[in-house]
Amino acid sequence: MKPAVGAKVTMRGYIANGSDTHPGEITKVHGAGEGALCAVTVHPAGHPDKEFAAIPVYSSRAAARDDIPGATLRHNGYAYLQEEGQ
């Protein structure tokens, strides 16, 4: 998996508007592979966009769940690529 600028993601761990998942997009890529750090702009419903400078991005929700080492990463948030057609 190689994240790309403009790729659509789902952000988890950033809580706003009563939901734990929010759509977003990658704005800068800092690495490659599962858990690569990327800058992400998140679009929470009913709230202004939020910028994250470096959060891990995974190829899928399952890949993120398998790789997350503990509560710290969950607290800081992470994202995974959206499936085509979503």
PyMOL CGO cylinders between C-alpha atoms (Angstrom):
from pymol import cmd
from pymol.cgo import CYLINDER

trace = [
    CYLINDER, 0.00, 0.00, 0.00, 1.31, 3.41, -0.95, 0.3, 1, 1, 1, 1, 1, 1,
    CYLINDER, 1.31, 3.41, -0.95, -0.84, 6.35, 0.20, 0.3, 1, 1, 1, 1, 1, 1,
    CYLINDER, -0.84, 6.35, 0.20, -1.28, 9.16, -2.32, 0.3, 1, 1, 1, 1, 1, 1,
    CYLINDER, -1.28, 9.16, -2.32, -2.17, 12.83, -2.10, 0.3, 1, 1, 1, 1, 1, 1,
    CYLINDER, -2.17, 12.83, -2.10, -5.90, 13.25, -2.70, 0.3, 1, 1, 1, 1, 1, 1,
    CYLINDER, -5.90, 13.25, -2.70, -6.82, 9.70, -1.64, 0.3, 1, 1, 1, 1, 1, 1,
    CYLINDER, -6.82, 9.70, -1.64, -10.08, 9.51, 0.31, 0.3, 1, 1, 1, 1, 1, 1,
    CYLINDER, -10.08, 9.51, 0.31, -9.82, 8.16, 3.85, 0.3, 1, 1, 1, 1, 1, 1,
    CYLINDER, -9.82, 8.16, 3.85, -11.98, 7.50, 6.89, 0.3, 1, 1, 1, 1, 1, 1,
    CYLINDER, -11.98, 7.50, 6.89, -10.58, 9.04, 10.07, 0.3, 1, 1, 1, 1, 1, 1,
    CYLINDER, -10.58, 9.04, 10.07, -11.14, 7.32, 13.41, 0.3, 1, 1, 1, 1, 1, 1,
    CYLINDER, -11.14, 7.32, 13.41, -10.32, 8.47, 16.91, 0.3, 1, 1, 1, 1, 1, 1,
    CYLINDER, -10.32, 8.47, 16.91, -11.17, 12.13, 16.41, 0.3, 1, 1, 1, 1, 1, 1,
    CYLINDER, -11.17, 12.13, 16.41, -14.50, 12.62, 18.17, 0.3, 1, 1, 1, 1, 1, 1,
    CYLINDER, -14.50, 12.62, 18.17, -16.85, 15.40, 17.08, 0.3, 1, 1, 1, 1, 1, 1,
    CYLINDER, -16.85, 15.40, 17.08, -20.59, 15.55, 16.47, 0.3, 1, 1, 1, 1, 1, 1,
    CYLINDER, -20.59, 15.55, 16.47, -21.17, 12.25, 18.31, 0.3, 1, 1, 1, 1, 1, 1,
    CYLINDER, -21.17, 12.25, 18.31, -19.42, 10.15, 15.67, 0.3, 1, 1, 1, 1, 1, 1,
    CYLINDER, -19.42, 10.15, 15.67, -16.05, 8.44, 15.75, 0.3, 1, 1, 1, 1, 1, 1,
    CYLINDER, -16.05, 8.44, 15.75, -15.63, 8.21, 11.96, 0.3, 1, 1, 1, 1, 1, 1,
    CYLINDER, -15.63, 8.21, 11.96, -15.24, 11.11, 9.57, 0.3, 1, 1, 1, 1, 1, 1,
    CYLINDER, -15.24, 11.11, 9.57, -14.41, 11.41, 5.87, 0.3, 1, 1, 1, 1, 1, 1,
    CYLINDER, -14.41, 11.41, 5.87, -11.16, 13.03, 4.87, 0.3, 1, 1, 1, 1, 1, 1,
    CYLINDER, -11.16, 13.03, 4.87, -8.41, 13.16, 2.31, 0.3, 1, 1, 1, 1, 1, 1,
    CYLINDER, -8.41, 13.16, 2.31, -4.64, 12.88, 2.31, 0.3, 1, 1, 1, 1, 1, 1,
    CYLINDER, -4.64, 12.88, 2.31, -2.91, 16.22, 1.73, 0.3, 1, 1, 1, 1, 1, 1,
    CYLINDER, -2.91, 16.22, 1.73, 0.74, 15.18, 2.19, 0.3, 1, 1, 1, 1, 1, 1,
    CYLINDER, 0.74, 15.18, 2.19, 2.50, 11.82, 2.39, 0.3, 1, 1, 1, 1, 1, 1,
    CYLINDER, 2.50, 11.82, 2.39, 5.43, 11.34, 4.77, 0.3, 1, 1, 1, 1, 1, 1,
    CYLINDER, 5.43, 11.34, 4.77, 6.07, 7.61, 4.14, 0.3, 1, 1, 1, 1, 1, 1,
    CYLINDER, 6.07, 7.61, 4.14, 4.92, 4.40, 2.47, 0.3, 1, 1, 1, 1, 1, 1,
    CYLINDER, 4.92, 4.40, 2.47, 3.38, 1.13, 3.61, 0.3, 1, 1, 1, 1, 1, 1,
    CYLINDER, 3.38, 1.13, 3.61, 0.89, 0.22, 6.31, 0.3, 1, 1, 1, 1, 1, 1,
    CYLINDER, 0.89, 0.22, 6.31, 0.73, 2.90, 8.98, 0.3, 1, 1, 1, 1, 1, 1,
    CYLINDER, 0.73, 2.90, 8.98, 2.59, 5.48, 6.89, 0.3, 1, 1, 1, 1, 1, 1,
    CYLINDER, 2.59, 5.48, 6.89, 2.34, 8.94, 8.40, 0.3, 1, 1, 1, 1, 1, 1,
    CYLINDER, 2.34, 8.94, 8.40, 0.32, 11.38, 6.30, 0.3, 1, 1, 1, 1, 1, 1,
    CYLINDER, 0.32, 11.38, 6.30, -1.16, 14.83, 6.64, 0.3, 1, 1, 1, 1, 1, 1,
    CYLINDER, -1.16, 14.83, 6.64, -4.95, 14.49, 6.48, 0.3, 1, 1, 1, 1, 1, 1,
    CYLINDER, -4.95, 14.49, 6.48, -7.78, 17.02, 6.23, 0.3, 1, 1, 1, 1, 1, 1,
    CYLINDER, -7.78, 17.02, 6.23, -10.90, 15.68, 7.95, 0.3, 1, 1, 1, 1, 1, 1,
    CYLINDER, -10.90, 15.68, 7.95, -14.44, 16.87, 7.22, 0.3, 1, 1, 1, 1, 1, 1,
    CYLINDER, -14.44, 16.87, 7.22, -16.56, 16.25, 10.37, 0.3, 1, 1, 1, 1, 1, 1,
    CYLINDER, -16.56, 16.25, 10.37, -20.27, 16.80, 9.75, 0.3, 1, 1, 1, 1, 1, 1,
    CYLINDER, -20.27, 16.80, 9.75, -21.45, 20.12, 11.16, 0.3, 1, 1, 1, 1, 1, 1,
    CYLINDER, -21.45, 20.12, 11.16, -17.95, 21.25, 12.15, 0.3, 1, 1, 1, 1, 1, 1,
    CYLINDER, -17.95, 21.25, 12.15, -15.10, 23.04, 10.38, 0.3, 1, 1, 1, 1, 1, 1,
    CYLINDER, -15.10, 23.04, 10.38, -12.49, 20.93, 8.63, 0.3, 1, 1, 1, 1, 1, 1,
    CYLINDER, -12.49, 20.93, 8.63, -9.63, 19.78, 10.87, 0.3, 1, 1, 1, 1, 1, 1,
    CYLINDER, -9.63, 19.78, 10.87, -6.03, 19.35, 9.77, 0.3, 1, 1, 1, 1, 1, 1,
    CYLINDER, -6.03, 19.35, 9.77, -3.86, 16.54, 11.12, 0.3, 1, 1, 1, 1, 1, 1,
    CYLINDER, -3.86, 16.54, 11.12, -0.15, 16.95, 10.31, 0.3, 1, 1, 1, 1, 1, 1,
    CYLINDER, -0.15, 16.95, 10.31, 0.95, 13.33, 10.76, 0.3, 1, 1, 1, 1, 1, 1,
    CYLINDER, 0.95, 13.33, 10.76, -1.38, 10.42, 11.46, 0.3, 1, 1, 1, 1, 1, 1,
    CYLINDER, -1.38, 10.42, 11.46, -0.96, 6.80, 10.43, 0.3, 1, 1, 1, 1, 1, 1,
    CYLINDER, -0.96, 6.80, 10.43, -2.91, 5.73, 7.34, 0.3, 1, 1, 1, 1, 1, 1,
    CYLINDER, -2.91, 5.73, 7.34, -3.74, 2.08, 6.61, 0.3, 1, 1, 1, 1, 1, 1,
    CYLINDER, -3.74, 2.08, 6.61, -5.03, 0.23, 3.56, 0.3, 1, 1, 1, 1, 1, 1,
    CYLINDER, -5.03, 0.23, 3.56, -8.19, -0.93, 5.40, 0.3, 1, 1, 1, 1, 1, 1,
    CYLINDER, -8.19, -0.93, 5.40, -9.93, -0.83, 8.75, 0.3, 1, 1, 1, 1, 1, 1,
    CYLINDER, -9.93, -0.83, 8.75, -8.83, -4.42, 9.42, 0.3, 1, 1, 1, 1, 1, 1,
    CYLINDER, -8.83, -4.42, 9.42, -5.18, -3.55, 8.73, 0.3, 1, 1, 1, 1, 1, 1,
    CYLINDER, -5.18, -3.55, 8.73, -5.40, -0.63, 11.15, 0.3, 1, 1, 1, 1, 1, 1,
    CYLINDER, -5.40, -0.63, 11.15, -7.01, -2.77, 13.83, 0.3, 1, 1, 1, 1, 1, 1,
    CYLINDER, -7.01, -2.77, 13.83, -4.29, -5.42, 13.47, 0.3, 1, 1, 1, 1, 1, 1,
    CYLINDER, -4.29, -5.42, 13.47, -1.44, -2.88, 13.67, 0.3, 1, 1, 1, 1, 1, 1,
    CYLINDER, -1.44, -2.88, 13.67, -2.58, -0.53, 16.45, 0.3, 1, 1, 1, 1, 1, 1,
    CYLINDER, -2.58, -0.53, 16.45, -0.27, -1.12, 19.42, 0.3, 1, 1, 1, 1, 1, 1,
    CYLINDER, -0.27, -1.12, 19.42, -2.27, 0.61, 22.15, 0.3, 1, 1, 1, 1, 1, 1,
    CYLINDER, -2.27, 0.61, 22.15, -4.41, 3.38, 23.50, 0.3, 1, 1, 1, 1, 1, 1,
    CYLINDER, -4.41, 3.38, 23.50, -2.00, 6.20, 22.60, 0.3, 1, 1, 1, 1, 1, 1,
    CYLINDER, -2.00, 6.20, 22.60, -2.41, 5.70, 18.86, 0.3, 1, 1, 1, 1, 1, 1,
    CYLINDER, -2.41, 5.70, 18.86, -6.18, 5.35, 19.22, 0.3, 1, 1, 1, 1, 1, 1,
    CYLINDER, -6.18, 5.35, 19.22, -6.29, 8.59, 21.20, 0.3, 1, 1, 1, 1, 1, 1,
    CYLINDER, -6.29, 8.59, 21.20, -4.27, 10.47, 18.57, 0.3, 1, 1, 1, 1, 1, 1,
    CYLINDER, -4.27, 10.47, 18.57, -6.38, 9.03, 15.75, 0.3, 1, 1, 1, 1, 1, 1,
    CYLINDER, -6.38, 9.03, 15.75, -5.68, 7.09, 12.59, 0.3, 1, 1, 1, 1, 1, 1,
    CYLINDER, -5.68, 7.09, 12.59, -7.16, 6.76, 9.14, 0.3, 1, 1, 1, 1, 1, 1,
    CYLINDER, -7.16, 6.76, 9.14, -7.74, 4.07, 6.55, 0.3, 1, 1, 1, 1, 1, 1,
    CYLINDER, -7.74, 4.07, 6.55, -8.32, 4.28, 2.82, 0.3, 1, 1, 1, 1, 1, 1,
    CYLINDER, -8.32, 4.28, 2.82, -11.93, 4.24, 1.69, 0.3, 1, 1, 1, 1, 1, 1,
    CYLINDER, -11.93, 4.24, 1.69, -13.04, 1.40, -0.56, 0.3, 1, 1, 1, 1, 1, 1,
    CYLINDER, -13.04, 1.40, -0.56, -13.68, 2.26, -4.19, 0.3, 1, 1, 1, 1, 1, 1,
    CYLINDER, -13.68, 2.26, -4.19, -17.35, 3.04, -4.72, 0.3, 1, 1, 1, 1, 1, 1,
    CYLINDER, -17.35, 3.04, -4.72, -18.04, 4.29, -1.20, 0.3, 1, 1, 1, 1, 1, 1,
]
cmd.load_cgo(trace, "trace")
